[in-house]
C-alpha cells in the first residue's frame, strides 16, 4: 500500500475515533488496518498513536503529521475533483438512506430524473424512520432531519427547517382560537414520536414578536411515528401539532388546517435538513445527487408556499 493510502487510513482512524469504524469505512478487518498504521509508523520512523486496549491518543508527532496529512489529502481530493469535473457523467452505484416521508416525496422524484439523465447509475434507496448506521450499513449518503448529533460524519446542510403550529378548523370551532402559548398547551396535541425522538416541546417567544423564548410542553393522548398519520389525525380534529413544513405535501388549506399563534416567534431549535456522508471525499456521483436534491427542493424550499405568506409569520420564518 502506498504512503498516501496509509496516511489516508491514519486520518480516517483519527476522524472516526476508532480502528473498527475506519476499517468498516474501507471494507478492511481491524488487524489489516492496524498493520498498515504500524507500517506507516515504521516508514516515517515515528510513533503516531499511543494505543491502549480500547482507545488511542495522538502523539506529538502524530498531531503534526495529521495536520500535514489533511493538507496533502485535501490537495489530492482537489486534483481528483478537477479530473471528475471533466468526466462526461456520473456512473456507478449510490446507496441512499432517508426517513420514509422525505424519501417518498423528495428523493424518489429526484432519483427518477437522475436515473433517466444518467443511465449508467444504479441506486439503492432504503427508507426507515429509524436512523441507519451509515458506516456499518455501507451507505454513501443519508438525508437527516432535525438536530445533528456529534459524530465523525461529514454533513452538508441542504435546507433550513421552517416550523408552524397547525390545527383543523373543526378543532378551532370546538376549543376556540388560542391567543397565547399558555392557552395552547392546555389543549390536546398530536405528538410525533418514532422511538428515537419525540416532538413534544415547542420553543416560542413569551410575547408576540418577542425575543425572549421559553419551552412549552405539549400534552396529548395520541402519539404517532408516521408523519402522514400525524397530519391525518390533526386534520380529523384530534389535536394541534408542531410541524416542519417539508412534511406538508400540499397546501394546508387542502387539509382544512390553519396556522396558530403566528404573531409569536417560533424557534427552529437548531434543526436543519442535511446530507450526511461517511468520508471527507465525495465522489462525483454523490455530489451530483446531493446537488440534484437541492435543486429540486429549491432555495427557499418550495414547501414554504404550502402556508400562505409564511415568510411574514412567526416573526420572519422562525428564529434559530
BAMAR-647752 format. One line per field, with one value per atom (N, C-alpha, C): x, y, z. Coordinates in pm, whole numbers, plus 50000, padded with zeros to 5 digits. Layout:
BEGIN
u <- [X/...];
v <- [Y/...];
w <- [Z/...];
END
This chain:
BEGIN
u <- [50084/50000/50088/50050/50131/50129/50229/50236/50112/50067/49948/49826/49808/49693/49702/49823/49841/49810/49851/49817/49667/49599/49453/49388/49441/49390/49413/49530/49563/49465/49436/49341/49202/49161/49027/49015/49123/49121/49096/49167/49151/49013/48966/48836/48721/48730/48623/48630/48746/48759/48785/48797/48826/48878/48958/49006/48891/48794/48683/48600/48567/48486/48563/48691/48773/48788/48798/48809/48682/48566/48440/48431/48483/48480/48554/48657/48741/48724/48622/48598/48722/48785/48902/48872/48952/48941/49037/49010/49088/49237/49271/49413/49487/49422/49486/49510/49408/49423/49534/49536/49638/49778/49794/49924/49967/49871/49905/49950/49886/49927/50066/50093/50227/50333/50300/50392/50418/50312/50328/50423/50404/50492/50635/50652/50786/50851/50774/50827/50868/50785/50813/50916/50932/51029/50983/50852/50797/50667/50632/50506/50398/50288/50179/50070/50050/49940/49990/49945/49960/49836/49852/49737/49718/49589/49554/49455/49403/49312/49188/49132/49005/49013/49128/49135/49274/49292/49421/49427/49548/49569/49682/49673/49778/49904/50019/50144/50167/50269/50302/50336/50414/50446/50320/50231/50106/50022/50016/49938/49992/50125/50186/50168/50186/50173/50026/49934/49792/49757/49809/49782/49830/49951/50007/49936/49894/49822/49690/49621/49497/49523/49631/49664/49691/49772/49805/49680/49596/49478/49376/49362/49271/49319/49451/49506/49480/49500/49472/49324/49238/49094/49061/49124/49101/49142/49256/49302/49202/49153/49056/48926/48883/48759/48771/48889/48910/48898/48961/48952/48808/48738/48599/48511/48543/48461/48467/48571/48584/48522/48472/48402/48272/48230/48109/47984/47982/47864/47896/47816/47833/47798/47864/47833/47867/47810/47836/47712/47734/47626/47626/47508/47493/47389/47426/47339/47291/47159/47098/47004/47005/46907/46843/46718/46641/46521/46458/46327/46225/46116/46019/45955/45902/45830/45922/46040/46131/46173/46199/46240/46132/46009/45898/45867/45869/45821/45929/46054/46160/46274/46308/46417/46372/46256/46213/46195/46133/46125/46262/46357/46492/46560/46542/46602/46550/46421/46363/46426/46439/46501/46649/46715/46860/46895/46819/46849/46817/46718/46689/46800/46856/46963/47095/47119/47244/47212/47196/47150/47249/47374/47473/47479/47389/47385/47290/47332/47247/47221/47097/47058/46998/47040/46975/46920/46788/46722/46660/46701/46648/46576/46446/46365/46325/46358/46327/46334/46233/46235/46335/46386/46495/46627/46717/46841/46932/46978/47070/47212/47295/47437/47503/47539/47586/47708/47800/47925/47903/47845/47831/47733/47635/47538/47581/47699/47762/47678/47623/47553/47651/47626/47709/47661/47530/47475/47344/47324/47198/47141/47009/46942/46875/46918/46876/46806/46703/46628/46640/46645/46648/46781/46820/46946/47047/47161/47261/47334/47352/47432/47580/47663/47807/47852/47929/47980/48098/48163/48274/48229/48098/48045/48050/48050/48051/47907/47868/47729/47726/47635/47612/47466/47443/47306/47246/47134/47072/46946/46892/46774/46757/46703/46667/46535/46512/46382/46292/46165/46065/45944/45917/45811/45683/45574/45444/45364/45273/45177/45045/44987/44865/44758/44635/44518/44409/44309/44198/44097/44020/43914/43811/43785/43692/43746/43876/43938/43921/43940/43925/43780/43688/43546/43512/43576/43547/43611/43738/43813/43833/43806/43833/43975/44003/44136/44226/44331/44422/44499/44521/44592/44726/44756/44885/44935/45065/45116/45057/45034/44977/44838/44759/44627/44642/44735/44751/44786/44878/44925/44822/44711/44603/44518/44538/44458/44530/44456/44519/44608/44720/44814/44829/44867/44908/45061/45127/45271/45340/45442/45522/45628/45635/45734/45768/45895/45935/46027/46035/46121/46255/46311/46440/46423/46314/46292/46142/46109/45969/45963/45867/45846/45729/45762/45658/45687/45783/45818/45823/45760/45769/45852/45933/46008/45955/45878/45810/45855/45841/45865/45757/45793/45698/45591/45617/45521/45519/45412/45408/45529/45592/45708/45824/45828/45929/46060/46161/46294/46331/46250/46274/46194/46263/46199/46182/46083/46053/46007/46041/45994/45855/45768/45630/45605/45566/45545/45406/45401/45273/45216/45085/45015/44915/44913/44817/44805/44693/44667/44708/44754/44789/44933/45012/45147/45155/45217/45228/45372/45415/45551/45558/45444/45436/45380/45448/45409/45271/45245/45114/45000/45021/44919/44900/45010/45002/44917/44944/44868/44722/44696/44557/44484/44552/44490/44460/44551/44528/44412/44409/44300/44165/44166/44043/44003/44081/44045/44086/44180/44219/44317/44375/44468/44544/44619/44709/44844/44935/45070/45168/45296/45404/45463/45478/45522/45629/45726/45822/45755/45761/45683/45717/45836/45866/45774/45710/45617/45479/45460/45334/45350/45274/45286/45196/45110/45021/44980/44917/44879/44791/44811/44736/44586/44545/44402/44337/44414/44361/44347/44414/44397/44293/44236/44144/44213/44342/44421/44447/44472/44506/44627/44713/44827/44784/44850/44816/44933/44899/44997/45102/45058/45152/45221/45173/45239/45348/45368/45477/45597/45716/45837/45846/45877/45882/46021/46090/46229/46238/46343/46373/46457/46503/46579/46701/46773/46899/46882/46771/46747/46771/46780/46800/46778/46796/46790/46928/46986/47126/47146/47246/47301/47425/47430/47539/47610/47743/47819/47942/47995/48095/48239/48268/48407/48425/48545/48573/48560/48583/48579/48446/48374/48254/48293/48235/48251/48166/48192/48110/47965/47941/47805/47732/47797/47733/47710/47812/47799/47692/47682/47581/47441/47429/47296/47251/47341/47306/47267/47341/47311/47172/47138/47007/46895/46917/46815/46797/46907/46898/46823/46851/46784/46635/46599/46458/46383/46445/46383/46372/46478/46479/46530/46567/46612/46539/46445/46400/46320/46300/46229/46088/46045/45913/45798/45825/45715/45672/45748/45704/45573/45548/45425/45301/45318/45202/45129/45193/45124/45131/45019/45021/45094/45178/45251/45337/45390/45465/45582/45648/45766/45734/45607/45568/45518/45515/45462/45576/45541/45635/45761/45741/45850/45960/45918/46015/46062/45970/46002/46089/46062/46125/46261/46284/46415/46504/46637/46728/46703];
v <- [49881/50000/50125/50225/50345/50427/50515/50603/50692/50739/50826/50752/50627/50550/50521/50495/50472/50598/50714/50841/50862/50822/50832/50745/50625/50537/50598/50655/50721/50834/50917/51028/50975/50869/50816/50752/50687/50631/50742/50854/50966/51028/51050/51113/51026/50897/50807/50774/50796/50775/50631/50542/50402/50330/50226/50142/50067/50025/49944/50021/50146/50227/50260/50291/50320/50196/50079/49954/49929/49953/49938/50031/50151/50250/50202/50122/50075/49926/49864/49721/49638/49674/49602/49541/49442/49396/49477/49477/49560/49529/49401/49363/49415/49410/49461/49611/49682/49826/49859/49788/49812/49789/49684/49656/49769/49827/49937/50061/50087/50202/50178/50055/50021/50033/49993/50010/50157/50238/50383/50439/50399/50445/50401/50279/50228/50306/50333/50410/50550/50615/50752/50757/50646/50641/50706/50726/50787/50716/50722/50668/50774/50739/50833/50825/50705/50682/50607/50651/50573/50489/50357/50267/50204/50188/50104/50000/49920/49812/49866/49978/50026/50164/50228/50364/50394/50512/50559/50710/50763/50907/50943/51060/51106/51143/51104/51155/51296/51362/51496/51488/51387/51368/51338/51257/51224/51346/51439/51562/51645/51660/51739/51673/51542/51471/51467/51458/51462/51592/51703/51833/51833/51787/51785/51682/51571/51469/51525/51604/51669/51757/51835/51924/51843/51737/51652/51588/51529/51457/51553/51672/51771/51817/51831/51867/51759/51635/51523/51517/51545/51548/51657/51773/51882/51840/51772/51724/51626/51533/51434/51501/51602/51673/51745/51801/51865/51761/51645/51538/51491/51476/51431/51528/51658/51758/51744/51673/51653/51520/51442/51320/51356/51271/51301/51291/51198/51182/51095/51108/51018/50875/50781/50640/50561/50440/50355/50339/50292/50263/50367/50417/50506/50447/50434/50376/50488/50505/50620/50572/50642/50613/50743/50733/50851/50809/50909/50884/50855/50791/50745/50860/50960/51068/51146/51183/51262/51183/51056/50973/50960/50938/50920/51047/51161/51284/51370/51353/51440/51364/51246/51173/51092/51025/50941/51019/51138/51215/51252/51283/51316/51193/51078/50954/50921/50939/50910/50998/51128/51219/51187/51157/51133/51010/50901/50777/50787/50870/50893/50975/51070/51155/51080/50991/50916/50767/50706/50566/50464/50503/50408/50410/50484/50491/50385/50320/50227/50284/50274/50335/50230/50232/50156/50256/50258/50352/50275/50309/50245/50350/50328/50424/50366/50440/50396/50518/50534/50648/50630/50511/50490/50509/50583/50618/50497/50480/50370/50409/50310/50332/50340/50460/50483/50398/50387/50316/50166/50109/49964/49912/49995/49955/49995/50056/50086/50180/50285/50385/50492/50545/50654/50789/50802/50930/50903/50979/50973/51114/51123/51251/51253/51349/51354/51487/51481/51599/51618/51741/51768/51826/51794/51842/51729/51759/51656/51627/51501/51461/51472/51485/51490/51358/51365/51244/51280/51179/51199/51199/51196/51200/51343/51355/51485/51522/51645/51688/51814/51816/51933/51975/52097/52145/52176/52113/52135/52221/52240/52327/52364/52482/52522/52457/52444/52397/52518/52498/52602/52539/52583/52522/52605/52536/52601/52519/52585/52518/52516/52400/52390/52309/52339/52265/52274/52188/52190/52297/52338/52435/52378/52248/52185/52191/52173/52182/52322/52424/52563/52593/52539/52560/52497/52385/52314/52380/52421/52471/52623/52686/52828/52851/52973/53006/53050/52975/53016/53141/53229/53354/53363/53269/53266/53121/53102/52965/52897/52974/52917/52858/52927/52873/52749/52755/52645/52514/52519/52393/52330/52398/52334/52246/52259/52185/52056/51956/51830/51847/51776/51780/51641/51637/51513/51518/51419/51424/51321/51368/51277/51213/51079/51007/50878/50864/50745/50652/50670/50585/50647/50715/50781/50927/50988/51129/51157/51255/51299/51450/51497/51640/51675/51698/51728/51858/51935/52064/52170/52283/52398/52505/52575/52688/52816/52890/53010/53132/53249/53372/53387/53453/53470/53573/53658/53761/53771/53822/53839/53918/53866/53928/53947/53870/53887/53820/53851/53795/53700/53697/53605/53477/53363/53236/53148/53059/52965/52834/52723/52593/52565/52516/52483/52335/52262/52119/52090/52010/51972/51851/51847/51737/51676/51545/51481/51333/51277/51134/51051/51119/51046/51075/50967/50975/50886/50936/50860/50864/50759/50752/50779/50815/50836/50975/51052/51190/51199/51114/51118/51090/50995/50964/51081/51149/51264/51374/51405/51510/51470/51342/51295/51311/51281/51294/51440/51529/51672/51720/51674/51712/51661/51550/51496/51566/51663/51742/51683/51585/51521/51605/51705/51791/51882/51974/52058/51988/52038/51983/52088/52063/52142/52061/52125/52052/52129/52055/52113/52113/52225/52241/52141/52080/51981/51859/51843/51732/51758/51876/51907/51880/51785/51753/51840/51920/52009/52124/52230/52345/52304/52372/52334/52353/52442/52460/52332/52252/52126/52020/52043/51956/52013/52130/52202/52245/52282/52323/52474/52530/52672/52685/52785/52807/52879/52849/52909/52994/53094/53178/53234/53279/53324/53456/53529/53653/53628/53504/53468/53419/53440/53384/53237/53154/53008/52959/52904/52863/52734/52727/52603/52508/52557/52475/52408/52487/52442/52319/52309/52194/52233/52132/52155/52026/52033/51915/51898/51780/51759/51637/51646/51529/51490/51366/51320/51205/51210/51104/51069/50949/50899/50939/50994/51018/51162/51213/51352/51379/51277/51295/51245/51332/51291/51248/51139/51104/51198/51203/51284/51240/51110/51058/51111/51107/51155/51305/51380/51525/51570/51505/51542/51507/51395/51360/51460/51495/51595/51726/51765/51888/51879/51762/51744/51756/51702/51714/51860/51932/52074/52153/52125/52196/52164/52039/52001/52072/52078/52143/52293/52352/52496/52575/52701/52793/52926/52959/52880/52757/52660/52537/52566/52491/52516/52490/52410/52379/52498/52609/52728/52782/52754/52804/52732/52622/52547/52622/52725/52813/52955/53014/53147/53250/53331/53439/53389/53269/53212/53299/53364/53443/53559/53598/53706/53654/53521/53461/53422/53403/53355/53442/53572/53670/53640/53617/53602/53460/53368/53229/53161/53184/53116/53174/53177/53217/53094/53114/52998/52925];
w <- [50000/50000/50000/49923/49911/50039/50053/50169/50176/50061/50059/50111/50068/50115/50264/50312/50456/50536/50483/50550/50552/50444/50440/50546/50566/50671/50808/50828/50955/50985/50885/50903/50937/50871/50895/51033/51079/51214/51316/51299/51392/51379/51256/51235/51285/51264/51305/51453/51514/51658/51697/51600/51633/51510/51534/51426/51361/51443/51391/51288/51322/51229/51102/51117/50999/50911/50975/50898/50818/50882/50810/50691/50709/50603/50479/50502/50390/50361/50421/50400/50435/50547/50595/50731/50771/50909/50996/51125/51217/51213/51205/51209/51087/50969/50848/50856/50908/50923/51022/51134/51235/51178/51095/51034/50943/50870/50780/50857/50970/51053/51110/51152/51204/51095/50971/50859/50831/50842/50823/50928/51053/51160/51136/51086/51058/50943/50839/50726/50768/50850/50893/51005/51076/51183/51312/51326/51449/51486/51613/51660/51645/51584/51559/51666/51719/51813/51936/52051/52173/52191/52186/52186/52323/52359/52474/52424/52514/52471/52400/52449/52396/52332/52335/52284/52232/52180/52135/52153/52150/52157/52063/52003/51913/51992/51940/51994/51939/51988/51936/51787/51751/51609/51529/51588/51521/51493/51589/51570/51455/51449/51342/51206/51203/51076/51032/51128/51093/51022/51071/51007/50862/50841/50706/50617/50678/50601/50549/50633/50588/50466/50472/50360/50234/50250/50135/50075/50160/50110/50051/50110/50052/49915/49901/49771/49668/49708/49617/49581/49682/49654/49552/49567/49472/49331/49322/49192/49133/49218/49170/49130/49207/49174/49041/49014/48884/48773/48795/48696/48679/48794/48788/48709/48721/48653/48501/48453/48308/48264/48359/48322/48252/48163/48087/48173/48268/48352/48473/48581/48695/48656/48721/48696/48822/48830/48945/49031/49155/49248/49359/49393/49508/49602/49728/49830/49921/49928/49995/50104/50218/50322/50367/50411/50449/50531/50596/50658/50549/50586/50487/50412/50483/50416/50324/50374/50291/50168/50186/50074/49968/50014/49919/49841/49910/49848/49785/49827/49774/49708/49758/49696/49575/49585/49474/49344/49346/49221/49166/49254/49209/49150/49216/49167/49027/49006/48874/48766/48795/48699/48680/48791/48790/48707/48724/48653/48504/48471/48329/48264/48343/48292/48284/48383/48387/48387/48272/48264/48319/48343/48396/48548/48610/48756/48811/48919/48992/49131/49178/49305/49398/49523/49629/49729/49747/49838/49954/50075/50196/50279/50303/50377/50512/50617/50753/50844/50930/51021/51134/51151/51246/51171/51230/51161/51145/51023/50994/51035/51058/51081/50943/50903/50766/50735/50830/50803/50798/50903/50908/50804/50765/50663/50522/50512/50383/50294/50354/50275/50229/50110/50057/50106/50127/50174/50247/50354/50430/50435/50430/50444/50580/50663/50802/50830/50915/50954/51104/51148/51290/51333/51456/51512/51502/51442/51423/51554/51582/51698/51663/51765/51742/51681/51573/51510/51422/51369/51278/51132/51111/50975/50921/50790/50724/50690/50720/50698/50612/50517/50432/50448/50492/50509/50373/50342/50212/50220/50340/50355/50501/50524/50659/50696/50826/50872/50898/50876/50896/50965/51086/51166/51162/51189/51208/51308/51377/51465/51392/51373/51294/51366/51331/51382/51277/51288/51193/51230/51133/51159/51255/51246/51340/51482/51497/51629/51687/51604/51649/51687/51610/51643/51778/51807/51931/52053/52038/52154/52153/52039/52028/51979/51929/51879/51994/52024/52133/52092/52188/52159/52230/52318/52387/52393/52409/52427/52549/52655/52777/52752/52669/52633/52546/52452/52357/52427/52523/52582/52676/52702/52777/52686/52554/52457/52416/52367/52327/52204/52204/52093/52033/51906/51841/51834/51894/51912/51824/51751/51670/51758/51755/51834/51761/51723/51647/51725/51856/51936/51962/51861/51878/51918/51875/51908/51915/51997/52010/51997/51921/51910/52001/52127/52226/52301/52248/52308/52199/52223/52133/52203/52128/52183/52118/52198/52148/52227/52163/52238/52345/52452/52563/52533/52433/52393/52240/52182/52036/51986/51881/51817/51914/52021/52124/52091/52172/52156/52269/52375/52486/52462/52471/52437/52560/52548/52655/52594/52657/52612/52668/52583/52624/52595/52697/52686/52631/52525/52465/52537/52550/52616/52520/52511/52422/52447/52405/52422/52302/52195/52073/52033/52024/51971/51847/51742/51618/51569/51499/51448/51298/51239/51095/51068/50986/50959/50895/50798/50730/50827/50917/51017/51113/51146/51235/51171/51045/50977/50964/50935/50924/51056/51167/51298/51330/51295/51316/51229/51105/51015/51066/51140/51198/51327/51369/51486/51619/51617/51743/51824/51764/51837/51742/51800/51721/51715/51634/51631/51583/51608/51551/51437/51323/51205/51130/51080/50986/50850/50780/50658/50549/50552/50449/50460/50575/50593/50532/50476/50409/50260/50210/50068/49981/50045/49971/50064/50011/50094/50212/50326/50446/50428/50338/50314/50264/50190/50138/50248/50360/50477/50573/50539/50628/50757/50745/50859/50856/50974/50986/51078/51057/51148/51274/51385/51515/51566/51648/51716/51621/51506/51403/51436/51539/51578/51682/51721/51813/51732/51786/51725/51763/51666/51686/51650/51746/51725/51644/51560/51489/51574/51689/51786/51722/51640/51579/51490/51424/51336/51190/51106/50964/50888/50757/50671/50610/50627/50593/50504/50420/50353/50433/50477/50563/50494/50493/50427/50511/50492/50587/50560/50445/50408/50366/50389/50355/50206/50122/49977/49921/49853/49781/49640/49593/49453/49369/49241/49151/49160/49171/49178/49300/49418/49541/49535/49494/49491/49392/49278/49179/49228/49302/49353/49459/49551/49653/49586/49485/49410/49346/49292/49229/49332/49453/49558/49598/49612/49647/49541/49416/49307/49305/49334/49335/49448/49565/49681/49660/49605/49580/49700/49673/49778/49760/49848/49964/49919/50007/49970/49920/49821/49762/49859/49964/50057/50141/50141/50214/50159/50031/49969/50019/50096/50145/50256/50314/50409/50353/50315/50254/50342/50276/50344/50460/50447/50559/50601/50506/50539/50633/50641/50732/50866/50881/51004/51098/51222/51323/51328/51311/51321/51219/51093/50985/50965/50954/50921/51025/51152/51264/51300/51429/51479/51492/51493/51508/51639];
END
